[in-house]
Amino acid sequence: MRIVIAGAGAVGTHLAKLLSMENQDIILMDTDKEKLNFSGSNLEMMTMTASCTSLKDLNEVDVEDADLFIAVTPDESVNITACMLAANMGAKKTFARIDNYEYLLPKNKEFFKKLGIGSMVYPEMLAAKEIVSALKRPWVRQWVELCDGAIILVGVKVRDNSELVNKHLYELGKENKKFHIVAIKRNNTTIIPSGNHQILSGDIVFFTTTKDNVEELPKITGKAKFEVKNVMIMGGSRIAIRTCQYLPDSTNIKLLEVDKEKSYQLLEKLPKNVTVYHNDGRNAEFLLQEGISDIDAFVAVTGNSEANILACMAAKRYGVRKTVAEVENMDYISMAENLDIGSIINKKLITVNNIYRFLLSADVSNVKSLTIANADVAEIIARPNSRITKKEVKKIVLPKDVTLGGLIRNGEPMMIDGDTLIEPYDHVVVFCLDDTLREAEKFFN
């Protein structure tokens, strides 16, 4: 499949890398030549210094032969214009990154379709929904619904009080039928575990399980479930506004904004359950005065990754049980996890994952990377006569850094153990480290 991506920023580059690993025909275009310099990498893609709103440049990348045109530059108007041009020049499907929620309203869908814009993604809206999900399940570090929600991937940081601590995976016995440990993140290293691996305090453990059994995980991991009723949000960004709108009306929200003019503007946009303060979330005296010790969750979504991390660290010291930090600087993500911040939000990665889901539904690929713990999660269909269907799982020698997390058979989810025989057309959840995804796919084709 031929895919043209306009915009070699963090979103476009990450998406192009993932798709190039799946043997798609990728052309990445940008006006900045430096952004297209991938020397030393083994990426199989074409790059072109070009403008996505230039008819001449679009002709040069043969946009009329594109199965999919994706515009993810930082400028919404450029993305909209590029998709309109690409569609009218013959591109089969188009996808635009936008900054305006109004464009996504159902009443406007037909309007944009006529213009040639097939699908759109609003990163701030996706980030807000992720934050609300994190506050809904405060015991979870990561929550991803796979196979249309039939199988759940849950990342949890285990503490000393967890019954899993110091246990080897082979000791877990019957519980393993209800969940499967697909990965362990220890410091900055991700492990695809075998039965001999031991779970240590401080590990982030990734489980796959079914919806029926997911509620057993808090008990196993030593996590207390609690309801988030009082929330403090630092930063009056678009993510903050959307988060306030998506949280239940019964939630008591305090929003802090350092810009006085902006704090007045926010009053007109936010629901009645939000109180806006003109102050800084790193002001210790103010936090104590406003009862930080009674806050259930602290969310930092300013445009400054360092400020968000520091504010969440301070909130933790004051006893806030759940913190969420927006960390857009990719280099800081591992550091933030090691500092025990809580949930990390990165709208670039969330946007890439959303586009991947779109590609999945468009039959471009049956693999989607979730960029969790430096690993990929894939939903792969077992084809008739493929190697994976020939014998029980325990008799198949899979690549070292690959594990099977569960499967859907005739619409029913089930966990996989050594005695499972995978059947043709089973939808299998595969968890693997980055460089083994292609090897894993060979077993299913």
C-alpha positions as CSV (number, residue, x, y, z in Angstrom):
1,M,0.0,0.0,0.0
2,R,1.3,3.5,-0.9
3,I,1.1,6.0,1.9
4,V,2.2,9.7,1.6
5,I,2.8,11.5,5.0
6,A,3.0,15.3,5.0
7,G,4.9,16.6,8.1
8,A,8.1,15.2,9.5
9,G,7.5,16.3,13.0
10,A,7.3,13.9,16.0
11,V,3.9,12.5,14.8
12,G,4.8,12.1,11.1
13,T,8.2,10.7,11.7
14,H,7.1,8.1,14.3
15,L,4.2,7.0,12.1
16,A,6.4,6.7,9.1
17,K,8.9,4.6,11.0
18,L,6.2,2.2,12.2
19,L,4.6,1.8,8.8
20,S,8.0,1.3,7.1
21,M,8.6,-1.6,9.4
22,E,5.4,-3.2,8.0
23,N,6.7,-3.1,4.4
24,Q,4.3,-0.3,3.4
25,D,5.4,2.0,0.6
26,I,6.0,5.2,2.5
27,I,6.8,8.7,1.2
28,L,7.5,11.3,4.0
29,M,7.5,14.9,2.9
30,D,8.4,18.2,4.6
31,T,9.6,21.6,3.7
32,D,12.5,21.3,6.3
33,K,15.3,19.2,4.8
34,E,16.9,18.7,8.3
35,K,13.8,16.9,9.6
36,L,14.2,14.3,6.8
37,N,17.7,13.3,7.7
38,F,17.6,9.7,8.9
39,S,21.2,8.8,8.1
40,G,22.4,5.7,10.0
41,S,18.9,4.2,10.2
42,N,17.7,1.2,8.2
43,L,14.3,2.7,7.4
44,E,12.7,1.7,4.2
45,M,11.0,4.8,3.0
46,M,11.3,7.7,0.6
47,T,11.8,11.3,1.8
48,M,11.2,14.4,-0.2
49,T,11.8,18.1,0.6
50,A,8.5,19.5,-0.6
51,S,5.4,21.5,0.3
52,C,2.2,19.5,0.8
53,T,0.2,22.5,-0.5
54,S,2.1,22.8,-3.7
55,L,0.5,21.2,-6.7
56,K,3.9,20.8,-8.4
57,D,5.3,19.0,-5.3
58,L,2.2,16.8,-4.9
59,N,2.5,15.8,-8.5
60,E,6.2,14.9,-7.9
61,V,5.3,12.5,-5.1
62,D,2.7,10.9,-7.4
63,V,-0.1,11.7,-4.9
64,E,-2.7,10.5,-7.5
65,D,-1.4,6.9,-6.8
66,A,-1.6,7.2,-3.0
67,D,-3.9,4.8,-1.2
68,L,-3.7,7.1,1.8
69,F,-2.6,10.7,2.3
70,I,-1.9,11.8,5.9
71,A,-1.3,15.5,6.8
72,V,0.1,15.9,10.3
73,T,2.0,19.2,10.1
74,P,1.7,21.6,13.1
75,D,-0.6,23.9,11.1
76,E,-4.3,22.8,10.9
77,S,-5.1,25.0,7.8
78,V,-2.1,23.5,5.9
79,N,-3.3,20.0,6.8
80,I,-6.9,20.7,5.6
81,T,-5.7,22.3,2.4
82,A,-3.2,19.5,1.7
83,C,-5.9,16.8,2.1
84,M,-8.4,18.7,-0.2
85,L,-5.7,19.0,-2.9
86,A,-4.6,15.4,-2.5
87,A,-8.2,14.0,-2.7
88,N,-8.9,16.1,-5.8
89,M,-5.7,14.9,-7.4
90,G,-6.6,11.2,-6.9
91,A,-5.5,10.1,-3.4
92,K,-8.0,7.4,-2.3
93,K,-8.2,8.3,1.4
94,T,-7.1,11.3,3.4
95,F,-6.4,12.0,7.1
96,A,-5.8,15.4,8.7
97,R,-4.5,16.5,12.1
98,I,-6.7,19.4,13.4
99,D,-7.0,21.7,16.3
100,N,-10.7,22.5,16.2
101,Y,-13.2,20.3,17.9
102,E,-16.1,21.8,15.9
103,Y,-14.8,20.0,12.8
104,L,-15.4,16.6,14.4
105,L,-19.1,17.2,15.1
106,P,-21.4,14.7,13.3
107,K,-23.3,17.5,11.5
108,N,-20.0,18.6,9.8
109,K,-18.8,15.2,8.7
110,E,-20.5,15.3,5.3
111,F,-19.3,18.8,4.7
112,F,-15.6,17.8,5.1
113,K,-16.2,14.6,3.2
114,K,-17.3,16.6,0.1
115,L,-14.1,18.7,0.5
116,G,-12.1,15.5,0.3
117,I,-11.2,15.1,3.9
118,G,-11.9,11.5,4.9
119,S,-10.9,11.5,8.6
120,M,-9.5,13.9,11.2
121,V,-7.7,13.6,14.5
122,Y,-7.7,16.2,17.3
123,P,-4.7,15.4,19.6
124,E,-5.9,17.6,22.5
125,M,-9.2,15.8,22.6
126,L,-7.6,12.4,22.6
127,A,-5.2,13.5,25.4
128,A,-8.1,14.7,27.5
129,K,-10.0,11.4,27.1
130,E,-6.8,9.6,28.2
131,I,-6.6,11.8,31.3
132,V,-10.2,11.1,32.2
133,S,-9.6,7.4,31.7
134,A,-6.6,7.6,34.1
135,L,-8.7,9.4,36.7
136,K,-11.5,6.9,36.3
137,R,-9.1,4.0,37.2
138,P,-6.4,5.7,39.4
139,W,-4.8,2.4,40.3
140,V,-3.7,1.9,36.7
141,R,-0.6,3.2,34.9
142,Q,-1.8,2.2,31.4
143,W,-5.2,1.0,30.2
144,V,-5.6,-0.1,26.5
145,E,-8.6,-1.9,25.1
146,L,-7.8,-4.4,22.4
147,C,-9.9,-6.5,20.0
148,D,-12.8,-4.0,20.4
149,G,-12.5,-4.0,24.2
150,A,-12.8,-7.8,24.6
151,I,-9.2,-8.0,25.9
152,I,-7.7,-5.3,28.2
153,L,-4.0,-4.5,28.5
154,V,-3.3,-3.0,31.9
155,G,0.0,-1.6,33.2
156,V,0.3,-1.5,37.0
157,K,3.2,-0.5,39.3
158,V,3.5,-3.1,42.0
159,R,4.6,-2.2,45.5
160,D,5.8,-4.2,48.5
161,N,2.2,-5.0,49.6
162,S,1.5,-6.8,46.4
163,E,1.1,-10.6,46.6
164,L,3.1,-10.8,43.3
165,V,6.3,-9.3,44.7
166,N,9.3,-11.7,44.7
167,K,7.2,-14.4,43.1
168,H,8.3,-16.2,39.9
169,L,5.8,-16.4,37.1
170,Y,5.6,-20.2,37.3
171,E,4.3,-19.8,40.9
172,L,1.2,-17.9,39.9
173,G,-0.7,-21.1,39.0
174,K,-4.4,-20.9,38.5
175,E,-4.5,-17.1,38.4
176,N,-2.6,-17.3,35.1
177,K,-5.7,-18.6,33.5
178,K,-7.4,-15.3,34.2
179,F,-4.6,-13.0,33.2
180,H,-1.3,-13.2,31.4
181,I,1.8,-11.1,32.3
182,V,3.1,-10.0,28.9
183,A,5.8,-7.6,30.0
184,I,7.7,-6.2,32.9
185,K,9.3,-2.7,32.8
186,R,12.1,-2.5,35.3
187,N,13.9,0.8,35.5
188,N,14.4,1.6,31.7
189,T,14.4,-2.0,30.6
190,T,11.4,-3.9,29.2
191,I,11.4,-7.7,29.7
192,I,9.2,-10.2,27.9
193,P,9.2,-12.6,30.8
194,S,9.4,-16.4,30.9
195,G,8.2,-18.6,33.8
196,N,11.6,-18.2,35.6
197,H,11.3,-14.4,35.8
198,Q,10.6,-12.8,39.2
199,I,8.4,-9.8,39.9
200,L,10.1,-7.2,42.1
201,S,8.7,-4.2,44.0
202,G,8.7,-1.1,41.8
203,D,8.2,-3.1,38.6
204,I,5.6,-1.9,36.1
205,V,3.8,-5.1,35.2
206,F,1.7,-5.4,32.0
207,F,-1.2,-7.8,32.1
208,T,-3.6,-8.9,29.5
209,T,-7.0,-10.0,30.8
210,T,-10.7,-10.1,29.9
211,K,-13.3,-7.5,31.0
212,D,-14.8,-10.1,33.4
213,N,-11.5,-10.6,35.3
214,V,-9.9,-7.1,35.2
215,E,-11.4,-6.1,38.5
216,E,-9.3,-8.8,40.2
217,L,-6.1,-7.0,39.4
218,P,-6.2,-4.3,42.1
219,K,-6.3,-7.0,44.8
220,I,-3.5,-9.0,43.2
221,T,-1.3,-5.9,42.7
222,G,-2.0,-4.5,46.2
223,K,-3.8,-1.4,44.9
224,A,-6.6,0.3,46.7
225,K,-9.4,1.4,44.5
226,F,-10.8,4.9,45.2
227,E,-13.0,7.4,43.6
228,V,-11.5,10.7,42.3
229,K,-13.9,13.5,43.5
230,N,-11.5,16.4,43.9
231,V,-9.2,17.3,41.1
232,M,-6.6,20.1,40.7
233,I,-5.4,20.9,37.2
234,M,-2.4,23.1,36.4
235,G,-2.5,24.9,33.1
236,G,-5.4,26.3,31.2
237,S,-4.5,24.6,28.0
238,R,-7.0,23.1,25.4
239,I,-6.3,19.7,27.0
240,A,-7.3,21.1,30.4
241,I,-10.5,22.6,29.0
242,R,-11.5,19.3,27.3
243,T,-10.6,17.4,30.5
244,C,-12.9,19.6,32.6
245,Q,-15.7,19.1,30.1
246,Y,-15.3,15.3,30.0
247,L,-15.1,14.7,33.8
248,P,-18.4,14.0,35.6
249,D,-20.3,17.1,36.8
250,S,-20.0,15.8,40.3
251,T,-16.2,16.3,40.2
252,N,-14.9,19.3,42.1
253,I,-12.3,20.8,39.9
254,K,-9.7,23.6,40.7
255,L,-7.9,24.9,37.7
256,L,-4.7,27.0,38.0
257,E,-3.6,29.4,35.3
258,V,-0.6,31.8,35.6
259,D,-1.8,34.1,32.8
260,K,-4.3,36.5,34.4
261,E,-6.1,37.4,31.1
262,K,-6.4,33.8,30.1
263,S,-7.8,32.8,33.5
264,Y,-10.7,35.3,32.9
265,Q,-11.3,33.8,29.4
266,L,-11.4,30.3,30.9
267,L,-14.3,31.2,33.2
268,E,-16.5,31.6,30.1
269,K,-15.5,28.2,28.6
270,L,-15.6,25.9,31.6
271,P,-18.5,24.0,33.4
272,K,-19.9,25.3,36.7
273,N,-18.1,22.7,38.7
274,V,-14.7,24.3,37.8
275,T,-13.1,27.1,39.9
276,V,-10.4,29.0,38.1
277,Y,-7.4,30.5,40.1
278,H,-4.8,32.9,38.8
279,N,-1.8,31.1,40.3
280,D,1.0,28.7,39.7
281,G,0.7,25.0,40.6
282,R,4.3,25.1,41.9
283,N,3.5,27.7,44.5
284,A,3.7,25.7,47.8
285,E,2.0,28.3,50.0
286,F,-0.9,28.5,47.6
287,L,-1.3,24.7,47.3
288,L,-1.4,24.4,51.1
289,Q,-3.9,27.2,51.4
290,E,-6.2,25.6,48.8
291,G,-6.1,22.2,50.6
292,I,-3.8,20.2,48.4
293,S,-3.9,17.4,51.0
294,D,-7.6,16.9,50.3
295,I,-7.1,16.6,46.5
296,D,-7.5,13.1,45.0
297,A,-5.8,13.8,41.7
298,F,-3.4,16.4,40.4
299,V,-3.1,16.9,36.6
300,A,-0.3,19.1,35.1
301,V,-0.9,20.0,31.4
302,T,1.1,23.2,30.8
303,G,3.2,23.4,27.6
304,N,6.3,22.9,29.8
305,S,7.2,19.2,30.4
306,E,9.7,20.1,33.2
307,A,7.2,22.2,35.0
308,N,4.6,19.4,34.8
309,I,7.0,16.8,36.2
310,L,8.1,19.0,39.1
311,A,4.5,20.0,39.9
312,C,3.4,16.3,40.1
313,M,6.4,15.4,42.2
314,A,5.4,18.2,44.7
315,A,1.8,17.0,44.7
316,K,2.9,13.5,45.5
317,R,4.9,14.9,48.5
318,Y,1.7,16.6,49.8
319,G,0.0,13.2,49.7
320,V,-2.0,13.4,46.4
321,R,-2.7,9.8,45.5
322,K,-3.0,10.1,41.7
323,T,-0.9,12.4,39.5
324,V,-1.0,12.9,35.7
325,A,1.7,14.8,33.8
326,E,1.7,15.8,30.1
327,V,5.3,15.1,28.9
328,E,5.7,16.1,25.3
329,N,9.5,15.9,25.3
330,M,10.1,12.3,24.3
331,D,13.5,12.3,26.1
332,Y,11.8,12.9,29.5
333,I,9.3,10.1,29.4
334,S,11.5,7.4,30.9
335,M,12.8,9.9,33.5
336,A,9.3,10.8,34.5
337,E,8.3,7.1,34.9
338,N,11.4,6.6,37.1
339,L,10.4,9.6,39.3
340,D,7.2,7.8,40.1
341,I,5.0,10.6,38.6
342,G,2.0,8.4,37.9
343,S,0.3,8.5,34.5
344,I,2.3,10.1,31.6
345,I,0.4,11.7,28.7
346,N,2.1,12.4,25.4
347,K,-0.3,13.7,22.8
348,K,2.1,12.9,19.9
349,L,2.1,9.2,20.8
350,I,-1.6,9.2,21.5
351,T,-2.2,10.7,18.0
352,V,0.0,8.1,16.3
353,N,-1.9,5.3,18.0
354,N,-5.2,6.8,16.9
355,I,-4.0,7.0,13.3
356,Y,-2.9,3.4,13.6
357,R,-6.4,2.4,14.7
358,F,-7.7,4.2,11.6
359,L,-5.3,2.2,9.5
360,L,-6.4,-1.0,11.1
361,S,-10.0,-0.3,10.2
362,A,-9.0,0.6,6.7
363,D,-7.3,-2.8,6.3
364,V,-3.9,-1.2,5.8
365,S,-2.5,-3.4,8.5
366,N,-3.6,-5.8,11.2
367,V,-0.8,-4.6,13.5
368,K,-0.9,-1.5,15.7
369,S,2.0,-0.2,17.8
370,L,0.9,1.3,21.1
371,T,4.4,2.4,22.0
372,I,4.0,1.1,25.5
373,A,7.2,0.3,27.4
374,N,9.3,0.3,24.2
375,A,7.3,-2.5,22.8
376,D,4.6,-3.2,20.3
377,V,1.1,-4.7,20.8
378,A,-0.3,-6.4,17.7
379,E,-3.7,-7.9,16.9
380,I,-2.8,-10.6,14.4
381,I,-5.2,-12.9,12.6
382,A,-3.9,-16.5,12.3
383,R,-4.2,-17.6,8.7
384,P,-5.0,-21.1,7.6
385,N,-1.9,-23.4,7.5
386,S,0.2,-20.8,9.3
387,R,2.9,-22.1,11.6
388,I,1.1,-20.8,14.7
389,T,-1.9,-23.2,14.0
390,K,0.2,-26.4,13.6
391,K,0.6,-27.3,17.3
392,E,0.1,-26.3,20.9
393,V,1.7,-23.0,22.0
394,K,4.2,-24.7,24.3
395,K,5.6,-26.7,21.3
396,I,6.1,-23.6,19.2
397,V,9.5,-21.9,19.4
398,L,8.6,-18.2,19.2
399,P,11.2,-15.5,18.9
400,K,12.8,-14.7,22.3
401,D,11.1,-11.3,22.8
402,V,7.6,-12.3,21.8
403,T,4.7,-13.5,24.0
404,L,1.0,-14.2,23.2
405,G,-1.4,-12.2,25.5
406,G,-4.8,-13.7,24.6
407,L,-7.1,-14.3,21.7
408,I,-10.6,-13.8,20.3
409,R,-12.3,-16.9,18.9
410,N,-15.8,-16.6,17.4
411,G,-16.2,-13.3,19.3
412,E,-15.2,-14.9,22.7
413,P,-12.1,-13.7,24.5
414,M,-9.8,-16.2,26.2
415,M,-6.3,-16.3,27.7
416,I,-3.6,-18.4,26.2
417,D,-1.6,-21.0,28.1
418,G,0.9,-23.6,26.9
419,D,-1.8,-26.1,26.0
420,T,-3.7,-23.7,23.8
421,L,-4.0,-24.7,20.1
422,I,-4.5,-21.5,18.0
423,E,-7.0,-22.0,15.3
424,P,-7.3,-20.4,11.8
425,Y,-8.9,-16.9,12.0
426,D,-8.3,-16.5,15.7
427,H,-7.5,-12.9,16.5
428,V,-4.4,-13.1,18.7
429,V,-2.9,-10.3,20.9
430,V,0.9,-10.4,20.5
431,F,3.2,-8.4,22.7
432,C,6.8,-8.0,21.5
433,L,9.8,-5.8,21.6
434,D,10.2,-3.4,18.7
435,D,12.6,-5.3,16.5
436,T,10.7,-8.7,16.7
437,L,7.3,-7.7,15.3
438,R,8.1,-8.6,11.8
439,E,9.5,-12.0,12.9
440,A,6.3,-12.7,15.0
441,E,4.1,-11.9,12.0
442,K,5.8,-14.7,10.0
443,F,4.2,-17.3,12.3
444,F,0.7,-16.1,11.5
445,N,0.9,-15.7,7.7
